[in-house]
């Protein structure tokens, strides 16, 4: 049976690519062995579904659209950097969220509850709003990386969350390739534009 590796996410507004890549470059100066996320792949994962049979995709899209009916667009502000599981033993580097974190949590909860209907149960971990920007591949030069993370970065980028994407992920030797299967538009369009400063 044909399957597609899928996830549901909010992708970063392109006008904020420059700000995020600036943070990546500053952290890269540490000399740590890091695999950086390409700008066009930057996203907030709401739920990873794994390998999904093609025949199930129309029903999943229908359920996703139904659950998000009436959910309003909202502003999301990037704020701060961090690492999972912690600074002492970093494995995943991320940028956090200040304004809009509550709405993002609510949106994630709604998506996960909807996907339960389709038989997809998330891993049970509490959702922490974050934008993954890189993954550490080895223990080389972790100390200078920790020092840069401790200093922090002044991040002020804001975007309007106006859509949720049901996305296919193809794993390749050069990294994942993402292709949008469908887009769910959120309600109440506004005149707020994406902004970003360095």
Buried (B, 14 or more C-beta within 10 A) or exposed (E): EEEBBBBBBBBBBEBBBEBBBBBBEEBBEBEBBBEBBEBEBBBBBBBBBEEBEEEBBEEBBEBBBEBBEEBEBBBBBBBBBBBBEEBEEBEBBBBBBBBBBEBBBEBBEBBBEBBEEBEBEBEEEEBEBBBBBBBBEEEEBBEEBBEBBEEEBEBBBBBBBBBBBBBBBEEEEEEBEBEEBBBBEBEEEEEEEBBBEE
